[in-house]
Amino acid sequence: MSYQTILFECEGPVAVVTLNRPERANAMNRTMLEELLDVCDTVEGMSDIRALVLTGAGEAFCSGFDLKDQAANRPDGVEQWRDALQIDYDAVMRFWHLPIPTVAAVRGPALAGGFELSMACDMTVAAEGSVFGEPELRFGAGIVVMLLPWLAGPKAAKEIILLGRDDISVESAFDLGLVNRIVPPGEDLSEAMDIAKRLAVIDPMLVKQTKRAINASFTIMGMDQALQNALDIDVQIEGQGSPDKTEFLRLLREEGMKAALSWRDARFGDDA
């Protein structure tokens, strides 16, 4: 099966999905989101596949949503934003709801939507030197998939999200329960594959129903409703528009990403 922005292959009972835009640090555009939804549908229909590994090509897992694409084709108004953000939300949460277990293999940055993708997977293996974060508020955007408070707790989530931190080390992510295993550079995919192959040995009915039971605990606590409410709020944020994001996207469009990031970081006294 051929895709434009992802790679898909199977190694025995394990499906491997690779985000494949290394020249853009695997930033997610609409095509990638649609292809992620499609490949998850495909995998769910394959009775011989018992686990899925999600990884990124090149030196990054995923830098988030493609802001260059958004600067060139920015949605206008609440309804256009609802369509754009809903597919983002659906693609990320597909990995949470997929009946088979999902394992993220992270190296390099896993930021914004990329961070959310790693959190939506059932387990996360990360290489030393990987970095996580939610920088959206620093450039005037909201959070699409508000998983962080459910996994790390409200205090940590508020610090990371409200300060727009994009410098969460792999060690800190491990301490927060966002990473299961830290491995030496270059071993993230092999470790994730080892976990997936071990999962594939177990009776798939047991794995499926037990994952369902764990997820149901969060549903009973109100996570699904809270995430949908957070998405609705983000639609209103983006539909209304922030002057910070308007300026960030203008600089990105006219002067490039480096200038936009320099403007963003200078406001906080940070080095670009």
C-alpha positions in Angstrom: 0.0 0.0 0.0 1.4 3.4 -1.0 1.0 6.7 0.8 2.4 10.2 0.2 3.4 11.1 3.8 3.7 7.8 5.7 5.2 4.4 5.2 3.4 1.3 6.1 4.8 -2.2 6.4 4.2 -5.4 8.4 6.8 -7.4 10.2 4.9 -10.6 11.0 2.1 -9.7 13.3 3.4 -6.1 13.9 2.4 -3.2 11.7 4.9 -0.4 11.4 3.8 3.1 10.5 6.5 5.7 9.8 5.8 9.4 9.6 7.7 10.2 6.4 8.3 13.9 6.0 11.8 14.1 7.4 12.6 17.3 5.5 9.8 19.0 7.7 10.7 17.1 10.9 7.6 14.9 10.1 5.2 17.8 10.6 1.6 16.8 10.1 -0.3 18.3 7.2 -3.9 17.3 6.3 -2.7 14.6 3.9 -0.7 12.9 6.7 -3.7 13.1 9.0 -6.0 11.5 6.4 -3.4 8.8 5.7 -3.0 8.1 9.4 -6.7 7.5 9.7 -6.7 5.3 6.6 -3.8 3.2 7.8 -5.4 2.6 11.2 -8.6 1.5 9.4 -6.6 -0.8 7.3 -4.7 -2.3 10.3 -7.9 -2.8 12.2 -9.3 -4.8 9.4 -6.2 -7.1 9.3 -6.9 -10.1 11.6 -3.3 -11.2 11.6 -1.9 -7.9 12.9 -1.7 -7.9 16.7 0.3 -4.7 17.5 1.3 -1.4 15.9 4.5 0.6 16.1 4.5 4.3 15.2 7.8 6.0 14.4 9.3 8.9 12.5 11.7 9.0 9.6 15.0 10.9 10.0 16.0 12.7 13.1 12.6 13.6 14.5 9.5 11.8 15.7 7.1 14.7 14.8 7.3 18.4 15.3 3.6 18.9 15.3 1.2 20.4 12.8 2.8 21.9 9.7 2.7 25.6 10.4 4.1 26.5 7.0 1.2 24.8 5.4 -1.2 26.6 7.8 0.4 30.0 7.0 -0.1 29.4 3.3 -3.6 27.9 3.6 -5.0 29.3 6.9 -8.6 28.3 7.7 -11.0 31.2 8.0 -13.8 31.3 10.6 -15.0 28.8 13.1 -16.5 26.2 10.7 -13.3 25.9 8.7 -11.3 25.6 11.8 -13.7 23.0 13.2 -13.1 20.9 10.1 -9.3 21.3 10.3 -9.0 20.6 14.0 -11.5 17.7 14.0 -9.3 15.6 11.7 -6.3 16.4 13.7 -8.1 15.3 16.9 -9.5 12.1 15.2 -6.1 11.1 13.8 -4.3 11.4 17.1 -7.1 9.7 19.1 -7.3 6.8 16.6 -4.2 5.4 18.2 -5.7 5.5 21.7 -8.9 3.8 20.5 -7.3 1.3 18.1 -8.2 -2.2 19.5 -4.6 -3.5 19.2 -1.9 -2.1 21.3 0.2 0.8 19.9 3.8 1.6 20.7 5.5 4.9 19.9 9.2 4.9 19.1 10.4 8.5 19.7 13.7 10.1 18.8 14.4 13.8 18.6 11.5 16.2 19.0 8.0 15.1 19.8 6.2 18.5 20.0 2.6 19.8 20.0 0.6 17.3 17.8 3.6 15.0 17.8 3.7 15.0 21.6 0.0 14.2 21.5 0.5 11.3 19.1 3.1 9.8 21.5 0.8 10.2 24.4 -2.1 8.6 22.5 -0.1 5.4 22.0 -0.4 2.8 24.7 3.4 2.8 25.4 6.2 5.1 24.4 9.9 4.2 24.0 12.2 7.2 23.6 15.8 7.6 22.8 18.2 9.6 24.9 18.2 13.2 23.8 14.5 13.2 22.8 12.5 16.3 23.7 8.8 16.8 24.4 6.5 19.7 24.8 3.4 21.8 24.0 4.7 25.2 22.6 1.3 26.2 21.1 0.4 29.1 23.5 3.8 30.8 22.9 2.7 31.6 19.4 -1.0 32.1 19.9 -2.5 28.7 19.2 -4.5 26.4 21.4 -4.2 22.7 22.3 -6.1 20.2 20.0 -5.9 17.0 22.1 -5.7 17.8 25.8 -4.4 14.4 26.9 -1.5 15.8 29.1 -3.6 16.6 32.2 -4.9 13.0 32.2 -1.5 11.4 32.0 0.8 13.8 33.9 -1.7 15.5 36.3 -2.9 19.1 36.4 0.1 20.8 38.0 2.6 19.5 35.5 0.2 19.9 32.6 -0.6 23.5 33.4 3.1 24.4 33.7 3.9 22.7 30.3 0.9 24.0 28.4 0.4 27.5 29.9 4.2 28.3 29.6 4.4 26.7 26.2 7.3 24.6 27.2 9.0 22.7 24.4 12.1 21.6 26.4 10.8 18.6 28.4 13.7 16.2 28.5 13.2 12.5 28.0 14.2 12.0 31.6 11.5 14.4 32.8 9.0 12.8 30.5 9.8 9.5 32.1 9.4 10.9 35.6 6.0 12.2 34.6 4.9 8.8 33.3 4.8 9.9 29.6 7.6 7.6 28.6 7.9 3.9 29.5 11.5 3.3 28.5 14.6 5.3 27.7 17.1 3.7 25.4 20.4 4.7 23.8 20.2 6.7 20.5 19.3 4.5 17.6 17.6 1.8 19.7 14.2 3.3 20.0 12.6 1.4 17.1 14.2 -1.9 17.9 13.0 -1.7 21.5 9.5 -0.7 20.4 9.5 -3.6 18.0 10.6 -6.0 20.8 7.7 -4.8 23.0 5.2 -5.1 20.1 6.4 -8.7 19.3 6.0 -9.7 22.9 2.5 -8.2 22.9 1.7 -10.2 19.7 2.4 -13.5 21.5 -0.5 -12.9 23.9 -4.0 -14.0 23.0 -5.3 -11.0 21.0 -8.7 -11.3 22.6 -7.2 -10.8 26.0 -5.1 -7.8 24.9 -8.0 -6.2 23.1 -10.4 -6.5 25.9 -7.9 -5.5 28.6 -6.9 -2.4 26.7 -10.7 -1.7 26.3 -11.1 -2.1 30.1 -8.2 0.3 30.9 -9.5 2.9 28.4 -13.0 2.5 29.9 -11.7 3.7 33.3 -10.7 7.0 31.7 -14.0 7.2 29.9 -15.9 6.7 33.1 -13.9 9.5 34.7 -15.0 11.8 31.9 -11.9 11.9 29.7 -13.8 11.6 26.4 -16.2 14.4 27.2 -13.4 16.6 28.6 -11.3 16.1 25.5 -14.3 17.0 23.2 -14.9 20.0 25.4 -11.3 21.1 25.0 -11.5 20.6 21.3 -14.6 22.8 21.1 -12.7 25.5 23.1 -9.7 25.3 20.7 -12.1 25.7 17.7 -13.3 28.9 19.3 -9.7 30.1 20.1 -8.6 29.5 16.5 -11.9 30.8 15.0 -11.5 34.1 17.0 -7.8 34.3 16.2 -5.0 35.5 18.4 -2.9 38.6 17.4 0.1 36.6 18.5 -0.6 33.9 16.0 -1.4 36.4 13.3 2.0 38.0 13.7 3.8 34.6 14.0 2.3 33.3 10.8 3.0 36.6 9.0 6.6 36.4 9.9 6.7 32.7 8.9 5.1 33.5 5.6 7.2 36.5 4.8 10.5 35.9 6.5 10.6 32.2 7.2 10.5 29.9 10.3 13.8 31.2 11.8 12.4 34.8 12.0 9.1 33.6 13.4 10.8 31.6 16.1 13.1 34.4 16.9 10.2 36.8 17.4 8.3 34.2 19.5 11.3 33.5 21.8 12.5 37.1 22.1 9.2 38.0 23.9 10.2 35.6 26.7 13.8 36.5 26.8 14.8 33.2 25.3 17.5 32.6 22.7 16.1 31.5 19.3 
